[in-house]
């Protein structure tokens, strides 16, 4: 397994990883949209233990989101159609980024960016250029209103084009967050890399639907929603593996992580870091247990650091 030995390692394993020149003290972060922007969880868990916080999506102007009901429980997960509700980048900088400053530099801050047009994305990226955000994660699952509502991340040429424009003006390293609702995740990963992305993250939610059979109605007002939770984990691991073997830039894996073993699958498949999402709603302590579990695994397998197991399964 990688370069691990069976000898007992006396020193604690080194959990640090490097993503596009930014060093995280451990490979565990939160997934966008499941942790607010930190303030919502600050009284429940020790945020300073996290390798990074990934904020909720931020747009150039406030978004109200979709009508309710917009969340539904499913077997092994949940559906959401929140619609990326957020107060806009100005309020985010003044309130949320200011709050997160207390955890820097130990815990990195990654800001998720969303938009309906290239101009909207670029406005937010430019607005964040003079802030202390450590990295930007670009949500390309948003519908492109100029292209018939097809998500930016579903067409390689479109993805490459918007990545190039964002990277041209971004002051921070850029992570492109890929949608799983495509034919070939490897092709999209290569498109993001060709556009100049410093890293990619995946997967975003899978499109799903739930129907109330007694009322004979859609459960969500939006009809469809994004499926997340343990049910999607095997799909996510497969896609992370394919993406990691298609590109040379770092990959951040997410999708259904409920325990350390789930996170370790992503690391072994080639991810350099992982993000815990849906389980933050169920148990906010999940990220802490994942960190502890990874450290325990490395100690048991005689590894000096987490980087020894990244991509060990080929």
C-alpha positions as CSV (number, residue, x, y, z in Angstrom):
1,X,0.0,0.0,0.0
2,X,1.8,3.1,-1.2
3,X,5.1,3.5,0.7
4,X,3.6,2.4,4.0
5,X,5.4,-0.2,6.2
6,X,4.3,-2.6,8.8
7,X,6.6,-1.0,11.4
8,X,5.1,0.9,14.2
9,X,5.4,4.6,13.7
10,X,6.1,6.4,17.0
11,X,5.4,10.0,15.8
12,X,1.9,11.0,14.9
13,X,1.2,10.8,11.2
14,X,1.5,14.0,9.2
15,X,-2.0,14.8,8.0
16,X,-1.0,17.8,6.0
17,X,-1.7,18.1,2.2
18,X,-1.0,20.6,-0.4
19,X,-3.7,21.9,-2.8
20,X,-2.4,24.2,-5.5
21,X,0.3,25.7,-3.2
22,X,-2.0,26.0,-0.2
23,X,-1.1,23.7,2.7
24,X,-4.0,22.3,4.7
25,X,-3.1,20.8,8.2
26,X,-5.4,17.9,7.4
27,X,-7.3,16.8,4.3
28,X,-10.8,17.2,5.7
29,X,-13.1,20.1,4.8
30,X,-16.8,20.9,4.7
31,X,-18.8,20.7,1.4
32,X,-20.4,23.8,0.2
33,X,-24.0,24.3,1.1
34,X,-23.9,22.0,4.1
35,X,-22.0,24.2,6.6
36,X,-23.4,27.7,6.0
37,X,-20.4,29.9,6.2
38,X,-19.1,28.6,9.5
39,X,-21.1,30.8,11.9
40,X,-24.0,28.4,11.9
41,X,-21.8,25.6,13.3
42,X,-19.4,27.6,15.4
43,X,-21.2,26.9,18.7
44,X,-21.5,23.1,18.0
45,X,-18.0,22.0,16.9
46,X,-14.4,23.2,17.1
47,X,-14.0,24.7,13.6
48,X,-10.3,25.2,14.2
49,X,-9.8,21.4,13.8
50,X,-10.8,21.5,10.1
51,X,-8.3,21.6,7.3
52,X,-10.6,24.0,5.5
53,X,-14.1,25.5,5.5
54,X,-15.8,25.7,2.2
55,X,-18.6,28.3,2.4
56,X,-22.0,28.3,0.9
57,X,-22.3,29.6,-2.7
58,X,-21.9,33.3,-3.1
59,X,-23.4,35.3,-5.9
60,X,-22.9,38.9,-7.0
61,X,-26.4,39.9,-5.8
62,X,-28.7,38.3,-3.2
63,X,-30.5,35.2,-4.4
64,X,-33.8,34.2,-2.7
65,X,-33.6,30.6,-3.7
66,X,-36.4,28.3,-4.8
67,X,-40.0,28.1,-3.4
68,X,-40.7,25.6,-0.6
69,X,-40.8,22.7,0.1
70,X,-37.2,22.4,-1.0
71,X,-35.8,19.6,1.1
72,X,-36.9,15.9,1.3
73,X,-35.4,12.9,3.1
74,X,-34.7,9.9,0.9
75,X,-33.4,6.4,1.6
76,X,-29.7,6.8,2.4
77,X,-29.7,10.6,1.8
78,X,-31.7,13.7,1.0
79,X,-32.9,15.8,-1.9
80,X,-32.5,19.5,-1.9
81,X,-33.6,22.3,-4.2
82,X,-32.5,25.3,-2.1
83,X,-31.6,27.3,-5.2
84,X,-28.3,28.6,-3.7
85,X,-30.1,31.2,-1.5
86,X,-27.5,33.6,-0.2
87,X,-27.2,37.3,0.8
88,X,-24.8,38.3,-2.0
89,X,-21.1,38.9,-2.0
90,X,-21.1,42.3,-0.2
91,X,-22.9,41.0,2.9
92,X,-20.8,37.8,2.7
93,X,-17.5,39.7,2.8
94,X,-18.6,42.1,5.6
95,X,-20.3,39.4,7.8
96,X,-19.2,35.9,7.0
97,X,-15.6,36.3,5.9
98,X,-15.0,38.6,8.8
99,X,-16.3,35.9,11.2
100,X,-14.1,33.2,9.6
101,X,-11.0,35.4,10.0
102,X,-10.6,34.1,13.6
103,X,-9.9,30.6,12.4
104,X,-7.2,31.6,9.9
105,X,-4.4,30.8,9.1
106,X,-4.8,27.4,10.8
107,X,-8.1,26.5,9.0
108,X,-8.2,27.7,5.4
109,X,-11.2,29.5,3.9
110,X,-12.4,28.4,0.5
111,X,-15.2,30.5,-0.9
112,X,-17.7,28.8,-3.2
113,X,-18.8,31.1,-6.1
114,X,-22.0,30.7,-8.2
115,X,-23.7,32.6,-11.0
116,X,-26.1,32.4,-14.0
117,X,-23.8,34.1,-16.5
118,X,-20.1,34.4,-17.0
119,X,-20.4,38.1,-16.0
120,X,-21.9,37.1,-12.6
121,X,-19.2,34.7,-11.9
122,X,-16.4,37.1,-12.8
123,X,-18.0,39.9,-10.7
124,X,-17.8,37.7,-7.6
125,X,-14.3,36.5,-8.3
126,X,-13.1,40.1,-8.8
127,X,-14.9,41.2,-5.7
128,X,-13.1,38.5,-3.7
129,X,-9.7,39.2,-5.1
130,X,-8.7,41.7,-2.3
131,X,-10.0,39.5,0.5
132,X,-8.2,37.0,2.7
133,X,-10.0,34.0,1.1
134,X,-7.4,31.3,0.6
135,X,-9.0,29.6,-2.4
136,X,-12.1,29.9,-4.6
137,X,-14.3,26.9,-5.5
138,X,-16.4,27.6,-8.6
139,X,-19.8,25.9,-8.8
140,X,-20.3,25.1,-12.5
141,X,-23.5,23.2,-11.8
142,X,-25.4,26.5,-12.1
143,X,-27.7,26.8,-15.1
144,X,-26.3,29.0,-17.9
145,X,-29.2,31.2,-18.7
146,X,-27.6,32.1,-22.1
147,X,-27.3,28.5,-23.2
148,X,-30.8,27.1,-22.6
149,X,-30.2,26.5,-18.8
150,X,-27.6,23.8,-19.5
151,X,-25.2,23.8,-16.6
152,X,-21.8,25.4,-17.3
153,X,-20.1,22.2,-16.2
154,X,-21.9,19.9,-18.6
155,X,-20.2,21.0,-21.8
156,X,-16.4,20.7,-22.1
157,X,-16.0,23.7,-24.3
158,X,-18.1,25.9,-22.1
159,X,-16.4,24.7,-18.9
160,X,-13.0,25.3,-20.4
161,X,-14.0,28.8,-21.5
162,X,-15.4,30.0,-18.2
163,X,-12.4,28.4,-16.3
164,X,-10.0,30.4,-18.5
165,X,-11.8,33.7,-17.9
166,X,-12.0,33.1,-14.1
167,X,-8.4,32.0,-13.8
168,X,-7.3,35.1,-15.7
169,X,-8.6,37.5,-13.1
170,X,-8.6,35.4,-9.9
171,X,-6.0,36.3,-7.3
172,X,-6.5,33.0,-5.4
173,X,-6.1,29.4,-6.6
174,X,-9.2,28.2,-8.4
175,X,-11.0,24.9,-7.8
176,X,-13.6,24.0,-10.4
177,X,-16.5,21.9,-8.8
178,X,-17.7,19.4,-11.3
179,X,-21.2,18.1,-11.8
180,X,-21.7,14.3,-11.9
181,X,-24.6,14.7,-14.3
182,X,-22.5,14.1,-17.4
183,X,-21.5,11.2,-19.7
184,X,-17.7,11.4,-19.0
185,X,-16.4,13.0,-15.8
186,X,-12.8,12.4,-17.1
187,X,-13.6,14.6,-20.2
188,X,-14.9,17.4,-18.0
189,X,-12.0,17.1,-15.6
190,X,-9.6,17.5,-18.6
191,X,-11.6,20.5,-19.8
192,X,-11.2,22.3,-16.4
193,X,-7.5,21.5,-16.3
194,X,-7.1,22.8,-19.9
195,X,-8.8,26.0,-18.8
196,X,-6.2,26.6,-16.2
197,X,-7.9,25.3,-13.0
198,X,-5.6,24.8,-10.1
199,X,-7.7,21.9,-8.7
200,X,-11.1,20.2,-9.2
201,X,-13.6,19.0,-6.7
202,X,-16.3,16.4,-7.2
203,X,-19.0,15.3,-7.0
204,X,-21.8,17.8,-6.8
205,X,-25.3,16.3,-6.2
206,X,-27.0,13.9,-8.6
207,X,-30.3,15.0,-10.0
208,X,-33.2,13.2,-8.5
209,X,-36.9,13.3,-7.9
210,X,-39.4,12.2,-5.2
211,X,-43.1,11.8,-5.5
212,X,-45.7,11.6,-2.7
213,X,-47.8,8.7,-3.9
214,X,-50.7,9.4,-1.5
215,X,-51.1,13.0,-2.6
216,X,-49.9,12.2,-6.1
217,X,-47.7,15.2,-6.2
218,X,-44.0,16.1,-6.4
219,X,-42.5,16.3,-2.9
220,X,-40.3,19.3,-3.9
221,X,-41.8,22.5,-5.3
222,X,-39.0,22.4,-7.9
223,X,-39.9,18.9,-8.9
224,X,-36.3,17.8,-9.1
225,X,-33.5,18.2,-6.6
226,X,-29.9,17.3,-5.8
227,X,-29.4,13.9,-4.2
228,X,-26.7,13.7,-1.6
229,X,-25.8,11.4,1.3
230,X,-24.4,7.9,1.7
231,X,-26.5,6.6,-1.2
232,X,-24.3,8.4,-3.7
233,X,-21.0,7.4,-2.2
234,X,-20.1,4.5,-4.6
235,X,-20.8,6.7,-7.6
236,X,-18.7,9.5,-6.2
237,X,-15.7,7.2,-5.5
238,X,-15.8,5.9,-9.1
239,X,-15.9,9.4,-10.6
240,X,-13.1,10.7,-8.3
241,X,-11.0,7.7,-9.4
242,X,-11.7,8.5,-13.1
243,X,-11.0,12.2,-12.7
244,X,-7.8,11.7,-10.6
245,X,-6.4,9.5,-13.3
246,X,-7.3,11.9,-16.1
247,X,-5.6,15.0,-14.8
248,X,-2.4,16.1,-13.1
249,X,-4.0,18.8,-10.8
250,X,-5.2,17.9,-7.3
251,X,-8.7,16.4,-6.8
252,X,-10.9,17.0,-3.8
253,X,-13.4,14.1,-3.3
254,X,-16.8,14.3,-1.8
255,X,-20.1,12.5,-1.9
256,X,-21.7,10.5,0.9
257,X,-18.9,10.6,3.4
258,X,-20.3,9.3,6.7
259,X,-17.2,8.0,8.4
260,X,-13.4,7.8,8.1
261,X,-13.6,4.7,5.9
262,X,-15.6,6.6,3.3
263,X,-13.1,9.4,3.3
264,X,-10.2,6.9,3.0
265,X,-11.8,5.4,-0.1
266,X,-11.5,8.8,-1.8
267,X,-7.9,9.3,-0.8
268,X,-6.9,5.8,-2.0
269,X,-8.7,6.5,-5.3
270,X,-6.6,9.6,-5.9
271,X,-8.2,12.5,-4.0
272,X,-5.7,14.8,-2.2
273,X,-8.5,16.0,0.2
274,X,-12.1,15.3,1.0
275,X,-15.2,17.2,1.9
276,X,-18.0,16.1,4.3
277,X,-21.4,17.3,3.2
278,X,-24.8,15.9,4.0
279,X,-23.7,14.3,7.3
280,X,-23.1,17.8,8.7
281,X,-26.9,18.0,9.0
282,X,-27.2,14.6,10.7
283,X,-24.2,14.9,13.0
284,X,-22.0,18.0,13.1
285,X,-19.2,16.0,14.7
286,X,-18.7,13.8,11.6
287,X,-15.8,15.9,10.3
288,X,-13.9,15.4,13.7
289,X,-14.4,11.7,13.6
290,X,-13.2,11.5,10.0
291,X,-10.0,13.4,11.0
292,X,-9.4,11.1,13.9
293,X,-10.2,8.0,11.9
294,X,-7.8,8.9,9.1
295,X,-5.0,9.5,11.7
296,X,-5.8,6.2,13.4
297,X,-5.7,4.4,10.0
298,X,-2.3,5.8,9.1
299,X,-0.9,4.8,12.5
300,X,-2.2,1.2,12.2
301,X,-0.8,0.9,8.7
302,X,2.6,2.3,9.7
303,X,2.3,5.4,7.5
304,X,4.3,8.5,8.3
305,X,1.7,10.7,6.5
306,X,-1.5,10.9,4.6
307,X,0.3,11.6,1.3
308,X,1.6,8.1,1.2
309,X,-1.9,6.6,0.6
310,X,-3.2,9.2,-2.0
311,X,-3.8,7.2,-5.2
312,X,-2.5,4.0,-3.7
313,X,-5.2,2.0,-5.4
314,X,-4.6,1.7,-9.1
